[in-house]
Amino acid sequence: MTGVQTCALPISTPCRDLELIPEDTDKLSLVANTVVDNYAQYDYCKSIVSEWIEWYTTQKKIFDEVK
């Protein structure tokens, strides 16, 4: 089929849940590490969703032009 692209991103696997900080923690380093890890996870999931939207939009455009 002409114009069909594959999406190499792992969209079939949901993003993992963000980490929670234990309520009884008194270590600022644990809080900071958790925040950094959660931001990294968010950025990773955001890139997957953004790439999927771009792939879908391209495929829809191709499909609409063919029909």
Sequence and secondary structure as in RCSB ss.txt:
>XXXX:A:sequence
MTGVQTCALPISTPCRDLELIPEDTDKLSLVANTVVDNYAQYDYCKSIVSEWIEWYTTQKKIFDEVK
>XXXX:A:secstr
 TT     S TTS         TT   HHHHHHHHHHHHHHHHHHHHHHHHHHHHHHHHHHHHHHH 
